[in-house]
Amino acid sequence: MHRICCILSFLALHALLIPDAGAQSYYAGKQLTVLVNYDAGGPTDIEARVFARYIGRHIPGAPNIIVQNMVGAAGLIGTKYLGEVAPKDGTILGYFTAASQRYVTNPERFTVDFRTYEFIAVIPSGRIHFMRADVRPGMKTPADLVKAENLVVGGLGRDAPKDMAMRLTLDMLGVPYRYVTGYNSSAQAMLAMQRNEISYHAESPPIYTSKVEPMVKSGDLVTTYYDPGYNGTEFSVPKQMKGLPILPFHELYKLVKGGLPTGPLWDAYLSLLAVNGTMYRLIAMPPGAPQTAVAQLRQAVLGLNEDKAYIEEAQKTMGEAPEYISNANLNAEVRNGLSIKPETKSFMQDYVKRGDNR
């Protein structure tokens, strides 16, 4: 009896250590497309391409990985394509920015409910806001923003989280501005900034440290604040912001106004932080994707968090390595996070429409 128990224990351990043949062969000989919903050369694209170079080594079967850009409507076209048109056989996944906030703000624009997608991972992050130093009467410190004249805000789309964060914070501060939107990528917006077509913008931490910070040090730009993390009850410092000498928005607001803001603008901003800060970038597959593929890709992205070669290249290319968060309950967690108060949603939808009138 003891011998039989030992044999059974050995077989059970052996089964745990040797991957299932079906799981190993699922991606063997296949090609996996990483769909990016923003233009080539932008922060989402750069991050996705480093991701694509390393994710294959963590997927059983080691599929060939390619990157495809599908731009337009501030990321909405690529996001909708994944749910409406893309094959549901596990051969495509989206590497998206702003998709979660686009759904919260305008769910009616999604023919296929975004909440039915299969979510692989979320990447928390934030934005750093900045302005040209030559904005009248002359900008030297973040607090000078409240004195700005003829400020021109440049964005990607009316309901893009970046645009909403810039508008909401400036409106709370009472800063007058003109709003120009429709740039297809952050790279185009930064060119407009350098040409003095716009004078205020916001960027992700990797783009800030690589492209914006040198212009801050040269005196051409002035950093104003960053969007903090927010879990519904308290603020936090995103991983990418730690060590940067920049105040979060609410701290700058207290500095110039003497206390925290209140009202619908503030409620909308907090909702934006909770949804878009936690799910700033999001990796997803089409609704109905095979669960074997979903499980393997969730495990694969977690492998990147420990992949020294990937981390080294990410830090060299982008200034930091993204933190991929995933687990077996991610679908439920994301879907719950996409739910906000009806009154806040109504305010945000109206606020987006009012952007046309600025």
C-alpha positions, 0 to 999 in steps of 0.5 A, a space after each residue: 500500500 505504501 508503494 502504491 501511494 508513493 507511485 501515485 504521489 510521484 505521478 501527481 508531481 510529474 503531472 504538475 511539472 510537465 506542461 499539458 501537451 495541448 497547452 504547449 501546442 496551442 500557439 505552436 506554429 501560430 502567429 500572434 498579432 499585437 494590435 496597437 490603437 495609436 500611431 507608430 512612434 508614440 508611447 503606446 506603440 513604443 511600449 507595445 513593440 518592446 512587449 512584442 519582442 519579449 512576450 513570445 518567450 513566455 508563451 507555450 509554443 513560442 508563436 511568431 509575434 507581429 505588431 499592427 497599428 490601427 489609429 483614429 478617433 483617439 484610439 477608438 477605431 482600433 479598440 472597436 476593431 478588436 471586438 467587432 472584426 478581429 478573429 476570436 481564435 486567440 491570434 490577436 490581442 490589443 495593447 490599448 491606451 485610453 480604452 477604458 475611459 472611452 467606454 466609461 464616457 461614451 459606451 454608446 460608441 461601442 457596438 460590442 460592449 467593451 465589458 465583454 472583452 477578455 482582459 489579459 492585463 492592466 498597466 497603471 500609470 499617469 500623466 504629467 502636465 506641462 506648458 511652454 515657458 513663453 506663455 504670457 506673462 512668462 511661466 517660471 514655476 507651476 503656480 504661475 499657471 493660474 496667471 497664464 494668458 492665451 493658453 492653447 491646450 492640445 489633445 488627441 480627442 474630445 473624450 480621450 482621457 488625456 484631453 479630459 484630464 487637462 481640461 478638468 484640472 485647468 477648469 478647476 484652477 480657473 485658467 482660461 484656455 483655447 482647446 485644440 484637439 484631433 492630433 493622431 498621436 502624442 508625437 504629433 502633439 509634441 511637434 505642435 508644442 515645439 512649433 508653438 501651435 499649442 502651449 499646453 499638453 500632458 504626456 506619459 512618464 516615459 515620454 516625459 523623461 525622454 522628450 519633455 524633461 530635457 526641454 524643461 531643463 533647457 528652460 523651454 517648458 515648465 512642468 505643472 503637475 501630475 495625475 496621481 493614482 486614486 483607489 476610490 478613497 485615497 491618492 497614491 504616487 504611481 510607480 513612474 512618478 516616484 522620485 520626480 520633483 513634481 506635485 500631484 494636481 491636488 497638492 498644487 491646487 491646495 498650494 494656490 487655492 488653499 484647499 481641495 476642490 469640490 463639485 462635479 468637476 472634481 468628482 469627474 476628475 476622481 472618476 477619471 483617475 480611478 478608471 484611467 489611472 488604474 487601467 491607463 493601458 490595457 491588454 485585451 482579447 476579443 469576446 469569446 477568445 479561447 480560455 486556454 489562450 487567455 490563461 496562457 497570455 495572462 501568465 505570460 505577461 506576468 512573466 515579463 515582470 520578472 524578465 531581466 532582459 525585458 526590464 533592461 530593454 524597457 528601461 533603456 528604451 522608455 525610462 522604466 519597465 511597465 508593471 503588468 497586473 493580471 490574475 484569474 479574476 481580472 475580467 470581474 475586476 475590470 468590469 467592476 472598475 468600468 462602473 461609475 455613478 450615473 450622475 458622474 457619467 452624465 456630467 462627463 458625457 456633457 462635458 465632452 460635448 462642451 469641448 466642441 464649444 471652446 
